[in-house]
Amino acid sequence: MRFRLERALTPDQQSELGRRISVVLPGATIVADTDAGRYRVEGPAPDPAVIAALAGWCAEAGQLLVEVHAVGGTLEEAYLELVGDDTR
């Protein structure tokens, strides 16, 4: 699962969110993507409870959840992942 926030997380916020997500999806971790504010949940496949936990944490932390991709990605993301993109 990939998601984008209005602002990048601090290391403490990323750890806190990771703990919250791992409660509903054991074994999951939050990893920062190359762009500020973009993250992904690595581990088991997400379910509705993960999205609810993410949205709940964002509401409590005052973070705007701008975008969520629960499965797959865009064609552009797949292409850039295959060929590599150093400009991001």
PDB file of N, CA, C and O in Angstrom:
ATOM      1  N   MET A   1       0.849  -1.168   0.000  1.00  0.00           N
ATOM      2  CA  MET A   1       0.000   0.000   0.000  1.00  0.00           C
ATOM      3  C   MET A   1       0.898   1.234   0.000  1.00  0.00           C
ATOM      4  O   MET A   1       1.907   1.271   0.703  1.00  0.00           O
ATOM      5  N   ARG A   2       0.538   2.222  -0.771  1.00  0.00           N
ATOM      6  CA  ARG A   2       1.270   3.495  -0.825  1.00  0.00           C
ATOM      7  C   ARG A   2       0.335   4.613  -0.392  1.00  0.00           C
ATOM      8  O   ARG A   2      -0.873   4.563  -0.624  1.00  0.00           O
ATOM      9  N   PHE A   3       0.926   5.630   0.246  1.00  0.00           N
ATOM     10  CA  PHE A   3       0.123   6.783   0.633  1.00  0.00           C
ATOM     11  C   PHE A   3       0.982   8.029   0.630  1.00  0.00           C
ATOM     12  O   PHE A   3       2.208   7.972   0.728  1.00  0.00           O
ATOM     13  N   ARG A   4       0.299   9.160   0.515  1.00  0.00           N
ATOM     14  CA  ARG A   4       0.981  10.454   0.505  1.00  0.00           C
ATOM     15  C   ARG A   4       0.315  11.356   1.523  1.00  0.00           C
ATOM     16  O   ARG A   4      -0.910  11.417   1.627  1.00  0.00           O
ATOM     17  N   LEU A   5       1.152  12.055   2.272  1.00  0.00           N
ATOM     18  CA  LEU A   5       0.683  12.997   3.276  1.00  0.00           C
ATOM     19  C   LEU A   5       1.015  14.412   2.849  1.00  0.00           C
ATOM     20  O   LEU A   5       1.887  14.637   2.010  1.00  0.00           O
ATOM     21  N   GLU A   6       0.313  15.356   3.436  1.00  0.00           N
ATOM     22  CA  GLU A   6       0.556  16.768   3.116  1.00  0.00           C
ATOM     23  C   GLU A   6       1.973  17.184   3.503  1.00  0.00           C
ATOM     24  O   GLU A   6       2.607  17.971   2.800  1.00  0.00           O
ATOM     25  N   ARG A   7       2.468  16.654   4.622  1.00  0.00           N
ATOM     26  CA  ARG A   7       3.822  16.970   5.107  1.00  0.00           C
ATOM     27  C   ARG A   7       4.568  15.678   5.406  1.00  0.00           C
ATOM     28  O   ARG A   7       3.964  14.665   5.758  1.00  0.00           O
ATOM     29  N   ALA A   8       5.868  15.727   5.263  1.00  0.00           N
ATOM     30  CA  ALA A   8       6.695  14.572   5.612  1.00  0.00           C
ATOM     31  C   ALA A   8       6.619  14.319   7.116  1.00  0.00           C
ATOM     32  O   ALA A   8       6.472  15.250   7.907  1.00  0.00           O
ATOM     33  N   LEU A   9       6.720  13.069   7.489  1.00  0.00           N
ATOM     34  CA  LEU A   9       6.710  12.694   8.897  1.00  0.00           C
ATOM     35  C   LEU A   9       8.078  12.899   9.525  1.00  0.00           C
ATOM     36  O   LEU A   9       9.105  12.755   8.862  1.00  0.00           O
ATOM     37  N   THR A  10       8.085  13.233  10.793  1.00  0.00           N
ATOM     38  CA  THR A  10       9.341  13.229  11.538  1.00  0.00           C
ATOM     39  C   THR A  10       9.669  11.762  11.821  1.00  0.00           C
ATOM     40  O   THR A  10       8.785  10.912  11.721  1.00  0.00           O
ATOM     41  N   PRO A  11      10.913  11.449  12.170  1.00  0.00           N
ATOM     42  CA  PRO A  11      11.242  10.064  12.503  1.00  0.00           C
ATOM     43  C   PRO A  11      10.367   9.505  13.635  1.00  0.00           C
ATOM     44  O   PRO A  11       9.972   8.340  13.594  1.00  0.00           O
ATOM     45  N   ASP A  12      10.066  10.329  14.635  1.00  0.00           N
ATOM     46  CA  ASP A  12       9.200   9.873  15.733  1.00  0.00           C
ATOM     47  C   ASP A  12       7.788   9.581  15.232  1.00  0.00           C
ATOM     48  O   ASP A  12       7.185   8.584  15.630  1.00  0.00           O
ATOM     49  N   GLN A  13       7.259  10.438  14.368  1.00  0.00           N
ATOM     50  CA  GLN A  13       5.920  10.211  13.824  1.00  0.00           C
ATOM     51  C   GLN A  13       5.880   8.942  12.975  1.00  0.00           C
ATOM     52  O   GLN A  13       4.916   8.179  13.033  1.00  0.00           O
ATOM     53  N   GLN A  14       6.929   8.724  12.191  1.00  0.00           N
ATOM     54  CA  GLN A  14       6.972   7.529  11.355  1.00  0.00           C
ATOM     55  C   GLN A  14       6.993   6.273  12.225  1.00  0.00           C
ATOM     56  O   GLN A  14       6.329   5.287  11.906  1.00  0.00           O
ATOM     57  N   SER A  15       7.750   6.303  13.318  1.00  0.00           N
ATOM     58  CA  SER A  15       7.786   5.160  14.243  1.00  0.00           C
ATOM     59  C   SER A  15       6.431   4.943  14.895  1.00  0.00           C
ATOM     60  O   SER A  15       5.956   3.813  15.006  1.00  0.00           O
ATOM     61  N   GLU A  16       5.813   6.041  15.327  1.00  0.00           N
ATOM     62  CA  GLU A  16       4.501   5.962  15.975  1.00  0.00           C
ATOM     63  C   GLU A  16       3.454   5.386  15.016  1.00  0.00           C
ATOM     64  O   GLU A  16       2.668   4.518  15.393  1.00  0.00           O
ATOM     65  N   LEU A  17       3.454   5.874  13.786  1.00  0.00           N
ATOM     66  CA  LEU A  17       2.513   5.366  12.794  1.00  0.00           C
ATOM     67  C   LEU A  17       2.793   3.896  12.500  1.00  0.00           C
ATOM     68  O   LEU A  17       1.864   3.101  12.361  1.00  0.00           O
ATOM     69  N   GLY A  18       4.059   3.540  12.407  1.00  0.00           N
ATOM     70  CA  GLY A  18       4.422   2.144  12.180  1.00  0.00           C
ATOM     71  C   GLY A  18       3.890   1.228  13.273  1.00  0.00           C
ATOM     72  O   GLY A  18       3.405   0.132  12.990  1.00  0.00           O
ATOM     73  N   ARG A  19       3.981   1.676  14.522  1.00  0.00           N
ATOM     74  CA  ARG A  19       3.440   0.885  15.637  1.00  0.00           C
ATOM     75  C   ARG A  19       1.925   0.738  15.511  1.00  0.00           C
ATOM     76  O   ARG A  19       1.380  -0.343  15.732  1.00  0.00           O
ATOM     77  N   ARG A  20       1.255   1.822  15.156  1.00  0.00           N
ATOM     78  CA  ARG A  20      -0.213   1.787  15.018  1.00  0.00           C
ATOM     79  C   ARG A  20      -0.620   0.816  13.912  1.00  0.00           C
ATOM     80  O   ARG A  20      -1.552   0.030  14.080  1.00  0.00           O
ATOM     81  N   ILE A  21       0.078   0.873  12.795  1.00  0.00           N
ATOM     82  CA  ILE A  21      -0.255   0.004  11.669  1.00  0.00           C
ATOM     83  C   ILE A  21       0.039  -1.456  12.000  1.00  0.00           C
ATOM     84  O   ILE A  21      -0.733  -2.341  11.631  1.00  0.00           O
ATOM     85  N   SER A  22       1.148  -1.718  12.692  1.00  0.00           N
ATOM     86  CA  SER A  22       1.515  -3.103  13.001  1.00  0.00           C
ATOM     87  C   SER A  22       0.537  -3.772  13.969  1.00  0.00           C
ATOM     88  O   SER A  22       0.484  -4.999  14.052  1.00  0.00           O
ATOM     89  N   VAL A  23      -0.234  -2.966  14.699  1.00  0.00           N
ATOM     90  CA  VAL A  23      -1.261  -3.543  15.582  1.00  0.00           C
ATOM     91  C   VAL A  23      -2.347  -4.222  14.747  1.00  0.00           C
ATOM     92  O   VAL A  23      -2.809  -5.308  15.099  1.00  0.00           O
ATOM     93  N   VAL A  24      -2.758  -3.591  13.645  1.00  0.00           N
ATOM     94  CA  VAL A  24      -3.816  -4.154  12.813  1.00  0.00           C
ATOM     95  C   VAL A  24      -3.273  -5.019  11.677  1.00  0.00           C
ATOM     96  O   VAL A  24      -4.017  -5.805  11.091  1.00  0.00           O
ATOM     97  N   LEU A  25      -1.987  -4.881  11.361  1.00  0.00           N
ATOM     98  CA  LEU A  25      -1.351  -5.666  10.304  1.00  0.00           C
ATOM     99  C   LEU A  25       0.024  -6.110  10.790  1.00  0.00           C
ATOM    100  O   LEU A  25       1.035  -5.512  10.421  1.00  0.00           O
ATOM    101  N   PRO A  26       0.070  -7.159  11.620  1.00  0.00           N
ATOM    102  CA  PRO A  26       1.349  -7.608  12.175  1.00  0.00           C
ATOM    103  C   PRO A  26       2.386  -7.882  11.075  1.00  0.00           C
ATOM    104  O   PRO A  26       2.083  -8.492  10.050  1.00  0.00           O
ATOM    105  N   GLY A  27       3.594  -7.422  11.315  1.00  0.00           N
ATOM    106  CA  GLY A  27       4.674  -7.597  10.356  1.00  0.00           C
ATOM    107  C   GLY A  27       4.812  -6.466   9.360  1.00  0.00           C
ATOM    108  O   GLY A  27       5.760  -6.454   8.575  1.00  0.00           O
ATOM    109  N   ALA A  28       3.895  -5.517   9.371  1.00  0.00           N
ATOM    110  CA  ALA A  28       3.952  -4.390   8.437  1.00  0.00           C
ATOM    111  C   ALA A  28       4.902  -3.320   8.952  1.00  0.00           C
ATOM    112  O   ALA A  28       5.035  -3.125  10.160  1.00  0.00           O
ATOM    113  N   THR A  29       5.555  -2.635   8.041  1.00  0.00           N
ATOM    114  CA  THR A  29       6.423  -1.514   8.377  1.00  0.00           C
ATOM    115  C   THR A  29       6.116  -0.346   7.456  1.00  0.00           C
ATOM    116  O   THR A  29       5.633  -0.530   6.338  1.00  0.00           O
ATOM    117  N   ILE A  30       6.405   0.865   7.941  1.00  0.00           N
ATOM    118  CA  ILE A  30       6.224   2.083   7.154  1.00  0.00           C
ATOM    119  C   ILE A  30       7.595   2.478   6.617  1.00  0.00           C
ATOM    120  O   ILE A  30       8.553   2.618   7.377  1.00  0.00           O
ATOM    121  N   VAL A  31       7.679   2.655   5.309  1.00  0.00           N
ATOM    122  CA  VAL A  31       8.937   3.004   4.654  1.00  0.00           C
ATOM    123  C   VAL A  31       8.734   4.289   3.862  1.00  0.00           C
ATOM    124  O   VAL A  31       7.753   4.420   3.129  1.00  0.00           O
ATOM    125  N   ALA A  32       9.654   5.235   4.004  1.00  0.00           N
ATOM    126  CA  ALA A  32       9.580   6.479   3.238  1.00  0.00           C
ATOM    127  C   ALA A  32       9.988   6.211   1.797  1.00  0.00           C
ATOM    128  O   ALA A  32      10.971   5.516   1.541  1.00  0.00           O
ATOM    129  N   ASP A  33       9.230   6.763   0.860  1.00  0.00           N
ATOM    130  CA  ASP A  33       9.602   6.709  -0.551  1.00  0.00           C
ATOM    131  C   ASP A  33      10.559   7.860  -0.837  1.00  0.00           C
ATOM    132  O   ASP A  33      10.941   8.598   0.072  1.00  0.00           O
ATOM    133  N   THR A  34      10.940   8.009  -2.084  1.00  0.00           N
ATOM    134  CA  THR A  34      11.930   9.019  -2.438  1.00  0.00           C
ATOM    135  C   THR A  34      11.414  10.447  -2.307  1.00  0.00           C
ATOM    136  O   THR A  34      12.192  11.352  -2.008  1.00  0.00           O
ATOM    137  N   ASP A  35      10.119  10.669  -2.522  1.00  0.00           N
ATOM    138  CA  ASP A  35       9.562  12.020  -2.407  1.00  0.00           C
ATOM    139  C   ASP A  35       9.119  12.291  -0.973  1.00  0.00           C
ATOM    140  O   ASP A  35       8.593  11.401  -0.304  1.00  0.00           O
ATOM    141  N   ALA A  36       9.328  13.497  -0.511  1.00  0.00           N
ATOM    142  CA  ALA A  36       8.886  13.881   0.834  1.00  0.00           C
ATOM    143  C   ALA A  36       7.372  13.744   0.925  1.00  0.00           C
ATOM    144  O   ALA A  36       6.644  14.214   0.050  1.00  0.00           O
ATOM    145  N   GLY A  37       6.910  13.106   1.975  1.00  0.00           N
ATOM    146  CA  GLY A  37       5.485  12.943   2.183  1.00  0.00           C
ATOM    147  C   GLY A  37       4.909  11.674   1.579  1.00  0.00           C
ATOM    148  O   GLY A  37       3.730  11.382   1.778  1.00  0.00           O
ATOM    149  N   ARG A  38       5.713  10.915   0.846  1.00  0.00           N
ATOM    150  CA  ARG A  38       5.246   9.656   0.240  1.00  0.00           C
ATOM    151  C   ARG A  38       5.816   8.477   1.022  1.00  0.00           C
ATOM    152  O   ARG A  38       7.004   8.427   1.340  1.00  0.00           O
ATOM    153  N   TYR A  39       4.932   7.535   1.320  1.00  0.00           N
ATOM    154  CA  TYR A  39       5.313   6.375   2.119  1.00  0.00           C
ATOM    155  C   TYR A  39       4.653   5.134   1.560  1.00  0.00           C
ATOM    156  O   TYR A  39       3.729   5.209   0.750  1.00  0.00           O
ATOM    157  N   ARG A  40       5.144   3.993   2.005  1.00  0.00           N
ATOM    158  CA  ARG A  40       4.498   2.733   1.655  1.00  0.00           C
ATOM    159  C   ARG A  40       4.483   1.824   2.878  1.00  0.00           C
ATOM    160  O   ARG A  40       5.346   1.906   3.752  1.00  0.00           O
ATOM    161  N   VAL A  41       3.497   0.974   2.912  1.00  0.00           N
ATOM    162  CA  VAL A  41       3.385  -0.032   3.961  1.00  0.00           C
ATOM    163  C   VAL A  41       3.901  -1.324   3.348  1.00  0.00           C
ATOM    164  O   VAL A  41       3.335  -1.834   2.381  1.00  0.00           O
ATOM    165  N   GLU A  42       4.975  -1.845   3.916  1.00  0.00           N
ATOM    166  CA  GLU A  42       5.539  -3.095   3.425  1.00  0.00           C
ATOM    167  C   GLU A  42       5.150  -4.220   4.358  1.00  0.00           C
ATOM    168  O   GLU A  42       5.037  -4.028   5.568  1.00  0.00           O
ATOM    169  N   GLY A  43       4.948  -5.385   3.791  1.00  0.00           N
ATOM    170  CA  GLY A  43       4.580  -6.544   4.578  1.00  0.00           C
ATOM    171  C   GLY A  43       3.358  -7.200   3.984  1.00  0.00           C
ATOM    172  O   GLY A  43       3.171  -7.192   2.768  1.00  0.00           O
ATOM    173  N   PRO A  44       2.527  -7.767   4.835  1.00  0.00           N
ATOM    174  CA  PRO A  44       1.315  -8.444   4.351  1.00  0.00           C
ATOM    175  C   PRO A  44       0.402  -7.495   3.577  1.00  0.00           C
ATOM    176  O   PRO A  44       0.484  -6.275   3.716  1.00  0.00           O
ATOM    177  N   ALA A  45      -0.457  -8.078   2.772  1.00  0.00           N
ATOM    178  CA  ALA A  45      -1.416  -7.277   1.995  1.00  0.00           C
ATOM    179  C   ALA A  45      -2.324  -6.485   2.930  1.00  0.00           C
ATOM    180  O   ALA A  45      -2.793  -7.015   3.938  1.00  0.00           O
ATOM    181  N   PRO A  46      -2.573  -5.220   2.603  1.00  0.00           N
ATOM    182  CA  PRO A  46      -3.418  -4.390   3.475  1.00  0.00           C
ATOM    183  C   PRO A  46      -4.885  -4.808   3.389  1.00  0.00           C
ATOM    184  O   PRO A  46      -5.314  -5.465   2.441  1.00  0.00           O
ATOM    185  N   ASP A  47      -5.624  -4.409   4.396  1.00  0.00           N
ATOM    186  CA  ASP A  47      -7.062  -4.632   4.418  1.00  0.00           C
ATOM    187  C   ASP A  47      -7.725  -3.342   4.902  1.00  0.00           C
ATOM    188  O   ASP A  47      -7.026  -2.384   5.233  1.00  0.00           O
ATOM    189  N   PRO A  48      -9.050  -3.299   4.949  1.00  0.00           N
ATOM    190  CA  PRO A  48      -9.731  -2.062   5.355  1.00  0.00           C
ATOM    191  C   PRO A  48      -9.312  -1.542   6.727  1.00  0.00           C
ATOM    192  O   PRO A  48      -9.304  -0.331   6.947  1.00  0.00           O
ATOM    193  N   ALA A  49      -8.964  -2.433   7.651  1.00  0.00           N
ATOM    194  CA  ALA A  49      -8.561  -2.001   8.987  1.00  0.00           C
ATOM    195  C   ALA A  49      -7.275  -1.174   8.946  1.00  0.00           C
ATOM    196  O   ALA A  49      -7.099  -0.263   9.756  1.00  0.00           O
ATOM    197  N   VAL A  50      -6.385  -1.482   8.018  1.00  0.00           N
ATOM    198  CA  VAL A  50      -5.127  -0.722   7.891  1.00  0.00           C
ATOM    199  C   VAL A  50      -5.426   0.693   7.418  1.00  0.00           C
ATOM    200  O   VAL A  50      -4.865   1.656   7.942  1.00  0.00           O
ATOM    201  N   ILE A  51      -6.298   0.822   6.440  1.00  0.00           N
ATOM    202  CA  ILE A  51      -6.640   2.142   5.929  1.00  0.00           C
ATOM    203  C   ILE A  51      -7.341   2.958   7.019  1.00  0.00           C
ATOM    204  O   ILE A  51      -7.100   4.158   7.153  1.00  0.00           O
ATOM    205  N   ALA A  52      -8.203   2.307   7.790  1.00  0.00           N
ATOM    206  CA  ALA A  52      -8.878   2.997   8.896  1.00  0.00           C
ATOM    207  C   ALA A  52      -7.871   3.440   9.956  1.00  0.00           C
ATOM    208  O   ALA A  52      -7.973   4.549  10.482  1.00  0.00           O
ATOM    209  N   ALA A  53      -6.896   2.579  10.275  1.00  0.00           N
ATOM    210  CA  ALA A  53      -5.873   2.933  11.270  1.00  0.00           C
ATOM    211  C   ALA A  53      -5.030   4.101  10.772  1.00  0.00           C
ATOM    212  O   ALA A  53      -4.712   5.009  11.540  1.00  0.00           O
ATOM    213  N   LEU A  54      -4.667   4.083   9.498  1.00  0.00           N
ATOM    214  CA  LEU A  54      -3.891   5.169   8.906  1.00  0.00           C
ATOM    215  C   LEU A  54      -4.663   6.483   8.965  1.00  0.00           C
ATOM    216  O   LEU A  54      -4.126   7.509   9.383  1.00  0.00           O
ATOM    217  N   ALA A  55      -5.918   6.445   8.549  1.00  0.00           N
ATOM    218  CA  ALA A  55      -6.742   7.661   8.561  1.00  0.00           C
ATOM    219  C   ALA A  55      -6.955   8.166   9.984  1.00  0.00           C
ATOM    220  O   ALA A  55      -6.926   9.373  10.224  1.00  0.00           O
ATOM    221  N   GLY A  56      -7.166   7.258  10.924  1.00  0.00           N
ATOM    222  CA  GLY A  56      -7.345   7.655  12.322  1.00  0.00           C
ATOM    223  C   GLY A  56      -6.104   8.308  12.900  1.00  0.00           C
ATOM    224  O   GLY A  56      -6.185   9.324  13.590  1.00  0.00           O
ATOM    225  N   TRP A  57      -4.943   7.708  12.609  1.00  0.00           N
ATOM    226  CA  TRP A  57      -3.691   8.287  13.102  1.00  0.00           C
ATOM    227  C   TRP A  57      -3.487   9.675  12.502  1.00  0.00           C
ATOM    228  O   TRP A  57      -3.097  10.604  13.209  1.00  0.00           O
ATOM    229  N   CYS A  58      -3.746   9.824  11.206  1.00  0.00           N
ATOM    230  CA  CYS A  58      -3.581  11.119  10.546  1.00  0.00           C
ATOM    231  C   CYS A  58      -4.482  12.171  11.183  1.00  0.00           C
ATOM    232  O   CYS A  58      -4.052  13.306  11.392  1.00  0.00           O
ATOM    233  N   ALA A  59      -5.708  11.815  11.489  1.00  0.00           N
ATOM    234  CA  ALA A  59      -6.640  12.760  12.121  1.00  0.00           C
ATOM    235  C   ALA A  59      -6.109  13.196  13.487  1.00  0.00           C
ATOM    236  O   ALA A  59      -6.150  14.380  13.819  1.00  0.00           O
ATOM    237  N   GLU A  60      -5.617  12.252  14.269  1.00  0.00           N
ATOM    238  CA  GLU A  60      -5.080  12.572  15.591  1.00  0.00           C
ATOM    239  C   GLU A  60      -3.819  13.425  15.513  1.00  0.00           C
ATOM    240  O   GLU A  60      -3.596  14.289  16.360  1.00  0.00           O
ATOM    241  N   ALA A  61      -2.989  13.180  14.487  1.00  0.00           N
ATOM    242  CA  ALA A  61      -1.710  13.873  14.356  1.00  0.00           C
ATOM    243  C   ALA A  61      -1.827  15.190  13.590  1.00  0.00           C
ATOM    244  O   ALA A  61      -0.848  15.927  13.479  1.00  0.00           O
ATOM    245  N   GLY A  62      -3.013  15.492  13.063  1.00  0.00           N
ATOM    246  CA  GLY A  62      -3.173  16.718  12.291  1.00  0.00           C
ATOM    247  C   GLY A  62      -2.507  16.645  10.929  1.00  0.00           C
ATOM    248  O   GLY A  62      -2.103  17.667  10.373  1.00  0.00           O
ATOM    249  N   GLN A  63      -2.392  15.443  10.394  1.00  0.00           N
ATOM    250  CA  GLN A  63      -1.777  15.222   9.081  1.00  0.00           C
ATOM    251  C   GLN A  63      -2.886  14.989   8.061  1.00  0.00           C
ATOM    252  O   GLN A  63      -3.795  14.195   8.302  1.00  0.00           O
ATOM    253  N   LEU A  64      -2.815  15.667   6.940  1.00  0.00           N
ATOM    254  CA  LEU A  64      -3.783  15.454   5.875  1.00  0.00           C
ATOM    255  C   LEU A  64      -3.327  14.286   5.013  1.00  0.00           C
ATOM    256  O   LEU A  64      -2.236  14.315   4.443  1.00  0.00           O
ATOM    257  N   LEU A  65      -4.158  13.270   4.922  1.00  0.00           N
ATOM    258  CA  LEU A  65      -3.913  12.124   4.059  1.00  0.00           C
ATOM    259  C   LEU A  65      -4.368  12.513   2.661  1.00  0.00           C
ATOM    260  O   LEU A  65      -5.568  12.588   2.397  1.00  0.00           O
ATOM    261  N   VAL A  66      -3.418  12.760   1.765  1.00  0.00           N
ATOM    262  CA  VAL A  66      -3.720  13.305   0.444  1.00  0.00           C
ATOM    263  C   VAL A  66      -4.079  12.220  -0.558  1.00  0.00           C
ATOM    264  O   VAL A  66      -4.915  12.430  -1.437  1.00  0.00           O
ATOM    265  N   GLU A  67      -3.438  11.042  -0.425  1.00  0.00           N
ATOM    266  CA  GLU A  67      -3.614  10.008  -1.446  1.00  0.00           C
ATOM    267  C   GLU A  67      -3.335   8.637  -0.828  1.00  0.00           C
ATOM    268  O   GLU A  67      -2.440   8.494   0.004  1.00  0.00           O
ATOM    269  N   VAL A  68      -4.110   7.631  -1.244  1.00  0.00           N
ATOM    270  CA  VAL A  68      -3.898   6.250  -0.808  1.00  0.00           C
ATOM    271  C   VAL A  68      -4.065   5.337  -2.009  1.00  0.00           C
ATOM    272  O   VAL A  68      -5.043   5.443  -2.750  1.00  0.00           O
ATOM    273  N   HIS A  69      -3.110   4.443  -2.198  1.00  0.00           N
ATOM    274  CA  HIS A  69      -3.208   3.393  -3.218  1.00  0.00           C
ATOM    275  C   HIS A  69      -3.109   2.079  -2.462  1.00  0.00           C
ATOM    276  O   HIS A  69      -2.027   1.674  -2.037  1.00  0.00           O
ATOM    277  N   ALA A  70      -4.242   1.421  -2.298  1.00  0.00           N
ATOM    278  CA  ALA A  70      -4.265   0.195  -1.504  1.00  0.00           C
ATOM    279  C   ALA A  70      -3.653  -0.983  -2.256  1.00  0.00           C
ATOM    280  O   ALA A  70      -3.073  -1.874  -1.637  1.00  0.00           O
ATOM    281  N   VAL A  71      -3.772  -0.997  -3.556  1.00  0.00           N
ATOM    282  CA  VAL A  71      -3.196  -2.084  -4.348  1.00  0.00           C
ATOM    283  C   VAL A  71      -2.551  -1.515  -5.597  1.00  0.00           C
ATOM    284  O   VAL A  71      -2.989  -0.500  -6.140  1.00  0.00           O
ATOM    285  N   GLY A  72      -1.513  -2.181  -6.033  1.00  0.00           N
ATOM    286  CA  GLY A  72      -0.856  -1.776  -7.262  1.00  0.00           C
ATOM    287  C   GLY A  72      -0.325  -0.358  -7.209  1.00  0.00           C
ATOM    288  O   GLY A  72      -0.107   0.197  -6.132  1.00  0.00           O
ATOM    289  N   GLY A  73      -0.123   0.207  -8.348  1.00  0.00           N
ATOM    290  CA  GLY A  73       0.356   1.573  -8.460  1.00  0.00           C
ATOM    291  C   GLY A  73      -0.027   2.095  -9.829  1.00  0.00           C
ATOM    292  O   GLY A  73      -0.723   1.427 -10.593  1.00  0.00           O
ATOM    293  N   THR A  74       0.426   3.273 -10.122  1.00  0.00           N
ATOM    294  CA  THR A  74       0.132   3.830 -11.438  1.00  0.00           C
ATOM    295  C   THR A  74       1.060   3.219 -12.473  1.00  0.00           C
ATOM    296  O   THR A  74       2.093   2.646 -12.127  1.00  0.00           O
ATOM    297  N   LEU A  75       0.705   3.336 -13.707  1.00  0.00           N
ATOM    298  CA  LEU A  75       1.551   2.855 -14.794  1.00  0.00           C
ATOM    299  C   LEU A  75       2.894   3.583 -14.758  1.00  0.00           C
ATOM    300  O   LEU A  75       3.941   2.977 -14.984  1.00  0.00           O
ATOM    301  N   GLU A  76       2.856   4.869 -14.477  1.00  0.00           N
ATOM    302  CA  GLU A  76       4.096   5.646 -14.393  1.00  0.00           C
ATOM    303  C   GLU A  76       4.998   5.106 -13.286  1.00  0.00           C
ATOM    304  O   GLU A  76       6.206   4.977 -13.488  1.00  0.00           O
ATOM    305  N   GLU A  77       4.435   4.788 -12.121  1.00  0.00           N
ATOM    306  CA  GLU A  77       5.238   4.253 -11.020  1.00  0.00           C
ATOM    307  C   GLU A  77       5.864   2.916 -11.392  1.00  0.00           C
ATOM    308  O   GLU A  77       7.022   2.660 -11.063  1.00  0.00           O
ATOM    309  N   ALA A  78       5.108   2.064 -12.074  1.00  0.00           N
ATOM    310  CA  ALA A  78       5.646   0.773 -12.506  1.00  0.00           C
ATOM    311  C   ALA A  78       6.794   0.976 -13.494  1.00  0.00           C
ATOM    312  O   ALA A  78       7.825   0.310 -13.395  1.00  0.00           O
ATOM    313  N   TYR A  79       6.620   1.878 -14.429  1.00  0.00           N
ATOM    314  CA  TYR A  79       7.669   2.175 -15.404  1.00  0.00           C
ATOM    315  C   TYR A  79       8.927   2.696 -14.722  1.00  0.00           C
ATOM    316  O   TYR A  79      10.030   2.223 -14.995  1.00  0.00           O
ATOM    317  N   LEU A  80       8.756   3.672 -13.833  1.00  0.00           N
ATOM    318  CA  LEU A  80       9.912   4.258 -13.161  1.00  0.00           C
ATOM    319  C   LEU A  80      10.611   3.249 -12.262  1.00  0.00           C
ATOM    320  O   LEU A  80      11.830   3.301 -12.097  1.00  0.00           O
ATOM    321  N   GLU A  81       9.857   2.347 -11.691  1.00  0.00           N
ATOM    322  CA  GLU A  81      10.457   1.309 -10.866  1.00  0.00           C
ATOM    323  C   GLU A  81      11.301   0.370 -11.716  1.00  0.00           C
ATOM    324  O   GLU A  81      12.356  -0.091 -11.282  1.00  0.00           O
ATOM    325  N   LEU A  82      10.833   0.089 -12.932  1.00  0.00           N
ATOM    326  CA  LEU A  82      11.568  -0.795 -13.829  1.00  0.00           C
ATOM    327  C   LEU A  82      12.834  -0.150 -14.390  1.00  0.00           C
ATOM    328  O   LEU A  82      13.894  -0.777 -14.415  1.00  0.00           O
ATOM    329  N   VAL A  83      12.727   1.088 -14.837  1.00  0.00           N
ATOM    330  CA  VAL A  83      13.859   1.743 -15.491  1.00  0.00           C
ATOM    331  C   VAL A  83      14.705   2.568 -14.549  1.00  0.00           C
ATOM    332  O   VAL A  83      15.827   2.946 -14.886  1.00  0.00           O
ATOM    333  N   GLY A  84      14.177   2.852 -13.369  1.00  0.00           N
ATOM    334  CA  GLY A  84      14.907   3.698 -12.423  1.00  0.00           C
ATOM    335  C   GLY A  84      14.701   5.165 -12.778  1.00  0.00           C
ATOM    336  O   GLY A  84      14.623   5.538 -13.949  1.00  0.00           O
ATOM    337  N   ASP A  85      14.618   5.960 -11.764  1.00  0.00           N
ATOM    338  CA  ASP A  85      14.411   7.400 -11.978  1.00  0.00           C
ATOM    339  C   ASP A  85      15.172   8.151 -10.920  1.00  0.00           C
ATOM    340  O   ASP A  85      14.793   8.157  -9.749  1.00  0.00           O
ATOM    341  N   ASP A  86      16.252   8.789 -11.336  1.00  0.00           N
ATOM    342  CA  ASP A  86      17.065   9.562 -10.400  1.00  0.00           C
ATOM    343  C   ASP A  86      16.590  11.000 -10.266  1.00  0.00           C
ATOM    344  O   ASP A  86      17.145  11.757  -9.469  1.00  0.00           O
ATOM    345  N   THR A  87      15.565  11.396 -11.035  1.00  0.00           N
ATOM    346  CA  THR A  87      15.121  12.798 -11.003  1.00  0.00           C
ATOM    347  C   THR A  87      14.058  13.051  -9.968  1.00  0.00           C
ATOM    348  O   THR A  87      13.713  14.207  -9.725  1.00  0.00           O
ATOM    349  N   ARG A  88      13.523  12.024  -9.349  1.00  0.00           N
ATOM    350  CA  ARG A  88      12.452  12.231  -8.362  1.00  0.00           C
ATOM    351  C   ARG A  88      12.970  12.870  -7.122  1.00  0.00           C
ATOM    352  O   ARG A  88      12.207  13.116  -6.188  1.00  0.00           O
TER     353      ARG A  88
END
